[in-house]
Amino acid sequence: MRGRNKADITIVGAGILGLLGALELVQRGVSVTIVDDAARRPASWAGGGILSPLYAWRYSEAMNQLAREAVPRYQTIVALLSAAGLPVDGLLYQSGMWVATRPVEQEMALQWAASQSWEARPCLAERVMSGSPAGAGVFFPHLGSIRNPRLLRQLRAYLRRSGVTFVNARVTALHPEDRGGRLILQDGQVLVAETVLLCAGAWNDRLLAELGPSPALFPAKGEMLLYQLPAGRVPSIMLTEEGYLIPRSDGAVLVGSTLRRGDASDYPSVNGRYRLESLASHLLPELALYKPAFHWSGVRPGCDRDHPWLGAIPGRKGWFAAAGCYRNGLVAAPACAALLAQLICEEPTELDSQLYAF
């Protein structure tokens, strides 16, 4: 069956980039259809939601430009959802973030923070979280995390109210035409679209390969644990070279994460649980007395550079994509979505789009 899509833009993928891309386009008066296989959870469902790259000063300026305004951008998104009457309690938790640093790196971190106009101060881990054995580090009081599974759910609800059509289907093939083309769905249906934005995360590589030469992408599995502790026991995100603790406002604490390059399996493993429980007791020894409440996994869209590809597909009119956000999809998504919408709508861009071009 061949179906003509009445929407101006068709987005493949309903992770954070697909949903925020749709939000940016809807706010410009553009009609949107999102095609997504609900059976495959996106990496942005599984991630921890830290609103900063891990050890951000080690990243390129291209990556940090995408991440710099993540907190205020998410504040705006949460306010929009709240004004629409959607529940937002606990979505954005500005707990602060403590980062373990070696002596030779601490000054670098402080200088970098000053260059970003971020407040930061040297601080022992014990001053932030009692019982922490982590030692010296830097504390960033304005940072925090987004509760991503709840955010994705509320964004879907908002977009449905705004007229976005959701199609629960897996795209198995692309047939490009002079502009846009045909999306072949798993059930054999064909969706015709004039403008397509590919935001399929770890599954983007197969789709991009049908449009011509594409970046080298790879799946990267990650696993996490959740512990339920008294609210405030872990008052801040605690980041070390080995891993991190991410507190939620209700006392839930995430421990993460594993990283297996090339692994596209989406189920948690016994070995992953063992490694994470060992990490948890290392970061906060008393966690050895608790049993994790949840254990889950996700597949990141990996690449070998530290910032994603964003924009038009060369030689394919009407085709756009976001690829390779790797471990920074949630923190970079608001800026990525804004840039993509500006490019699709042929507006001046806030960022230098050539930094991210395919």
C-alpha positions as CSV (number, residue, x, y, z in Angstrom):
1,M,0.0,0.0,0.0
2,R,1.3,3.4,-0.9
3,G,0.3,6.3,1.3
4,R,0.9,10.0,0.6
5,N,1.9,11.8,3.7
6,K,0.1,15.1,4.2
7,A,2.6,16.5,6.7
8,D,5.2,19.0,5.6
9,I,8.0,17.1,7.4
10,T,8.4,13.4,8.2
11,I,10.7,12.5,11.1
12,V,12.0,9.0,11.5
13,G,12.6,8.4,15.2
14,A,10.9,9.5,18.4
15,G,13.9,9.8,20.8
16,I,14.7,13.2,22.2
17,L,16.1,14.6,19.0
18,G,13.1,13.5,16.9
19,L,10.6,14.9,19.5
20,L,12.5,18.2,20.0
21,G,12.9,18.5,16.3
22,A,9.2,18.1,15.9
23,L,8.6,20.7,18.6
24,E,10.8,23.3,16.9
25,L,9.0,22.7,13.6
26,V,5.5,22.8,15.1
27,Q,6.4,26.1,16.7
28,R,7.2,27.4,13.2
29,G,3.8,26.3,11.9
30,V,5.1,23.2,10.1
31,S,3.0,20.0,10.1
32,V,4.9,16.9,11.2
33,T,4.5,13.1,11.1
34,I,6.8,11.0,13.3
35,V,7.5,7.4,12.3
36,D,8.9,5.3,15.1
37,D,9.0,1.7,16.1
38,A,7.7,1.8,19.7
39,A,9.2,-1.6,20.4
40,R,12.8,-0.1,20.2
41,R,13.5,2.2,23.0
42,P,15.7,5.1,22.1
43,A,19.1,5.8,23.8
44,S,17.5,9.0,25.2
45,W,15.0,6.8,27.2
46,A,17.9,4.7,28.7
47,G,20.4,7.5,29.5
48,G,21.1,9.3,32.7
49,G,20.1,12.8,31.5
50,I,23.2,14.7,32.8
51,L,23.0,18.2,31.3
52,S,26.7,18.4,30.6
53,P,29.2,16.3,28.7
54,L,31.3,14.2,31.0
55,Y,34.5,16.2,31.7
56,A,33.2,18.9,29.3
57,W,36.6,20.7,29.0
58,R,38.0,17.7,27.2
59,Y,35.6,18.2,24.4
60,S,35.8,20.3,21.2
61,E,34.2,23.7,21.0
62,A,31.8,22.3,18.5
63,M,30.4,19.9,21.1
64,N,30.4,22.5,23.9
65,Q,28.5,25.0,21.7
66,L,25.7,22.4,21.5
67,A,25.7,21.7,25.3
68,R,26.4,25.2,26.7
69,E,22.8,26.3,27.1
70,A,21.3,22.9,27.9
71,V,19.9,23.9,31.3
72,P,18.1,27.1,30.2
73,R,16.8,25.4,27.1
74,Y,15.3,22.6,29.2
75,Q,13.9,25.2,31.6
76,T,12.0,26.7,28.7
77,I,10.8,23.3,27.5
78,V,9.6,22.3,31.0
79,A,7.8,25.7,31.3
80,L,6.1,25.1,28.0
81,L,4.9,21.6,29.1
82,S,3.7,23.0,32.4
83,A,1.8,25.8,30.8
84,A,0.0,23.1,28.7
85,G,-1.2,21.5,31.9
86,L,1.2,18.5,31.7
87,P,2.8,17.2,34.9
88,V,6.5,18.3,35.2
89,D,7.4,17.6,38.8
90,G,10.9,16.3,39.0
91,L,11.6,16.6,35.2
92,L,14.5,19.0,35.7
93,Y,16.5,18.7,38.8
94,Q,19.3,21.2,39.3
95,S,21.2,19.4,41.9
96,G,24.6,20.6,40.9
97,M,27.4,18.4,39.6
98,W,30.6,17.5,41.4
99,V,33.5,16.2,39.1
100,A,36.5,14.4,40.4
101,T,39.7,16.0,39.0
102,R,43.4,15.3,39.3
103,P,45.5,18.2,40.5
104,V,47.0,18.9,37.1
105,E,43.5,19.1,35.6
106,Q,41.7,21.1,38.3
107,E,43.0,24.4,37.1
108,M,42.1,23.5,33.5
109,A,38.6,22.8,34.6
110,L,38.3,26.1,36.4
111,Q,39.7,28.1,33.5
112,W,37.3,26.3,31.1
113,A,34.3,27.1,33.4
114,A,35.3,30.7,33.5
115,S,35.5,30.8,29.7
116,Q,31.9,29.5,29.6
117,S,30.7,31.9,32.2
118,W,29.8,28.9,34.4
119,E,30.1,29.1,38.2
120,A,32.6,26.5,39.5
121,R,34.7,26.0,42.7
122,P,37.2,23.5,44.0
123,C,35.6,21.2,46.5
124,L,36.3,17.9,48.2
125,A,33.7,15.2,47.5
126,E,33.0,14.7,51.2
127,R,31.8,18.4,51.4
128,V,29.2,17.6,48.8
129,M,28.2,14.0,49.8
130,S,29.0,12.6,53.2
131,G,30.8,9.3,53.1
132,S,32.2,9.8,49.6
133,P,35.8,8.5,49.2
134,A,36.3,10.3,45.9
135,G,38.7,13.1,47.0
136,A,39.3,16.4,45.3
137,G,37.2,17.8,42.5
138,V,35.3,20.8,41.1
139,F,31.6,21.6,41.9
140,F,29.3,23.2,39.3
141,P,26.2,24.4,41.2
142,H,24.0,25.3,38.3
143,L,24.1,21.9,36.5
144,G,21.7,19.0,36.9
145,S,19.8,16.3,35.1
146,I,16.6,15.8,33.1
147,R,14.4,12.8,34.0
148,N,14.4,11.6,30.4
149,P,11.7,8.8,30.3
150,R,9.1,11.2,31.8
151,L,10.2,14.0,29.5
152,L,9.8,11.8,26.4
153,R,6.3,10.9,27.6
154,Q,5.2,14.5,28.2
155,L,6.7,15.7,24.9
156,R,4.8,13.0,23.0
157,A,1.6,14.2,24.8
158,Y,2.3,17.8,23.9
159,L,3.0,17.1,20.3
160,R,-0.1,15.0,19.9
161,R,-2.1,18.0,21.2
162,S,-0.3,20.2,18.7
163,G,-1.4,18.1,15.8
164,V,1.7,15.8,15.2
165,T,0.8,12.4,13.8
166,F,2.6,9.4,15.2
167,V,3.0,6.3,13.1
168,N,4.1,3.2,15.0
169,A,6.2,1.4,12.4
170,R,9.8,0.4,11.6
171,V,11.3,2.0,8.5
172,T,13.2,-0.8,6.7
173,A,14.3,0.9,3.5
174,L,14.5,4.3,1.8
175,H,13.9,5.1,-1.8
176,P,15.1,8.6,-2.5
177,E,13.6,10.6,-5.4
178,D,14.2,14.0,-6.9
179,R,13.0,15.5,-3.7
180,G,12.3,13.4,-0.6
181,G,11.2,9.9,-1.5
182,R,9.5,6.8,-0.2
183,L,9.8,5.2,3.2
184,I,9.3,1.5,3.2
185,L,7.7,0.2,6.4
186,Q,8.1,-3.2,8.0
187,D,4.5,-4.2,7.2
188,G,5.0,-3.4,3.5
189,Q,3.3,0.0,3.5
190,V,5.0,2.8,1.7
191,L,5.0,6.4,3.0
192,V,5.7,9.2,0.5
193,A,7.4,12.3,2.0
194,E,8.9,15.4,0.4
195,T,11.1,16.3,3.4
196,V,12.5,13.8,5.8
197,L,14.5,14.2,9.0
198,L,16.3,11.0,10.1
199,C,16.7,10.8,13.9
200,A,16.8,7.0,14.3
201,G,19.7,7.0,16.8
202,A,21.7,3.7,16.7
203,W,19.7,2.6,13.7
204,N,20.5,5.6,11.6
205,D,23.5,4.0,10.0
206,R,21.5,1.5,8.0
207,L,19.2,4.3,6.7
208,L,21.9,6.7,5.9
209,A,23.8,4.1,3.9
210,E,20.9,3.9,1.5
211,L,21.3,7.6,0.7
212,G,25.0,7.4,-0.3
213,P,28.3,7.7,1.6
214,S,27.7,8.2,5.2
215,P,29.7,8.7,8.5
216,A,31.2,5.7,10.3
217,L,28.7,5.0,13.0
218,F,28.5,2.1,15.5
219,P,26.2,0.9,18.3
220,A,27.5,1.2,21.8
221,K,25.5,-0.5,24.5
222,G,25.2,0.9,28.0
223,E,23.7,-0.4,31.2
224,M,22.5,1.4,34.4
225,L,21.1,0.7,37.8
226,L,18.7,2.6,40.0
227,Y,18.7,2.5,43.8
228,Q,16.0,4.0,45.9
229,L,17.5,6.0,48.8
230,P,16.1,8.6,51.2
231,A,15.6,11.9,49.3
232,G,18.8,14.1,49.6
233,R,21.2,11.3,50.5
234,V,23.0,11.9,47.2
235,P,22.6,15.7,47.0
236,S,24.5,16.2,43.7
237,I,25.6,14.4,40.6
238,M,28.9,12.8,41.5
239,L,31.1,12.1,38.5
240,T,34.5,10.2,38.6
241,E,36.6,8.6,35.9
242,E,35.0,5.3,36.8
243,G,31.4,6.3,36.6
244,Y,28.7,8.5,38.2
245,L,25.8,8.8,40.6
246,I,22.8,10.8,39.4
247,P,20.2,11.8,42.0
248,R,16.5,12.4,41.3
249,S,14.4,14.7,43.4
250,D,12.5,11.8,45.0
251,G,15.6,9.9,46.3
252,A,16.1,7.6,43.3
253,V,19.8,7.4,42.4
254,L,21.1,6.2,39.0
255,V,24.5,4.4,38.8
256,G,26.2,4.3,35.4
257,S,27.3,3.3,33.1
258,T,28.8,0.5,31.1
259,L,30.0,0.9,27.6
260,R,30.4,-1.8,25.0
261,R,31.3,-0.6,21.6
262,G,29.8,-2.6,18.7
263,D,27.2,-4.2,20.9
264,A,23.6,-3.6,19.6
265,S,21.9,-5.9,22.1
266,D,19.2,-4.1,24.1
267,Y,18.9,-6.4,27.1
268,P,20.7,-6.0,30.5
269,S,23.3,-8.5,31.3
270,V,24.5,-10.4,34.5
271,N,28.0,-9.1,33.9
272,G,26.8,-5.6,33.5
273,R,24.8,-5.8,36.8
274,Y,27.9,-7.1,38.6
275,R,30.1,-4.3,37.3
276,L,27.6,-1.6,38.1
277,E,27.0,-2.9,41.7
278,S,30.8,-2.9,42.2
279,L,30.9,0.7,40.8
280,A,28.0,1.7,43.1
281,S,29.7,0.5,46.3
282,H,33.0,2.2,45.1
283,L,31.3,5.6,44.6
284,L,29.2,5.3,47.8
285,P,30.2,2.4,50.1
286,E,26.8,2.1,51.8
287,L,25.2,1.2,48.5
288,A,26.6,-2.3,49.1
289,L,23.8,-2.7,51.7
290,Y,21.1,-2.0,49.1
291,K,19.6,-4.0,46.3
292,P,19.1,-2.1,43.0
293,A,15.4,-1.4,42.2
294,F,15.9,-1.5,38.4
295,H,18.5,-2.5,35.9
296,W,18.2,-1.6,32.2
297,S,20.2,-1.0,29.0
298,G,20.1,1.0,25.9
299,V,22.1,1.4,22.6
300,R,23.9,4.7,22.0
301,P,24.5,6.0,18.4
302,G,28.3,6.0,18.5
303,C,30.9,7.7,16.3
304,D,34.6,8.4,16.4
305,R,34.5,12.2,16.7
306,D,33.2,14.1,19.7
307,H,30.3,15.9,18.1
308,P,27.4,14.8,15.9
309,W,26.6,15.2,12.2
310,L,23.6,17.5,11.7
311,G,22.0,18.9,8.5
312,A,21.3,18.1,4.9
313,I,22.4,14.9,3.2
314,P,24.6,15.9,0.3
315,G,23.1,15.3,-3.1
316,R,19.7,14.3,-1.6
317,K,17.2,17.2,-1.8
318,G,14.7,17.1,1.0
319,W,16.7,14.7,3.2
320,F,18.2,15.8,6.6
321,A,19.6,13.8,9.5
322,A,21.1,13.9,13.0
323,A,23.7,11.2,13.6
324,G,26.4,10.2,16.1
325,C,25.3,12.0,19.3
326,Y,26.8,9.1,21.2
327,R,26.8,9.9,24.9
328,N,25.6,13.5,24.5
329,G,22.2,13.1,22.9
330,L,20.2,14.5,25.8
331,V,22.5,17.4,26.7
332,A,22.9,18.4,23.0
333,A,19.3,17.7,21.8
334,P,17.7,21.2,22.3
335,A,20.5,23.0,20.4
336,C,20.7,20.2,17.7
337,A,16.9,20.4,17.2
338,A,17.0,24.2,16.8
339,L,19.8,24.0,14.3
340,L,18.0,21.3,12.2
341,A,14.8,23.3,12.2
342,Q,16.7,26.4,11.1
343,L,18.3,24.5,8.2
344,I,15.1,22.8,7.1
345,C,13.2,26.1,7.2
346,E,16.0,27.9,5.5
347,E,16.5,30.3,8.3
348,P,19.8,31.9,9.5
349,T,21.5,29.6,12.0
350,E,22.5,30.5,15.5
351,L,25.5,28.1,15.2
352,D,28.0,27.5,12.4
353,S,26.3,24.7,10.6
354,Q,29.4,23.7,8.8
355,L,30.9,22.4,12.0
356,Y,28.3,19.6,11.9
357,A,27.7,19.1,8.2
358,F,27.8,15.7,6.5
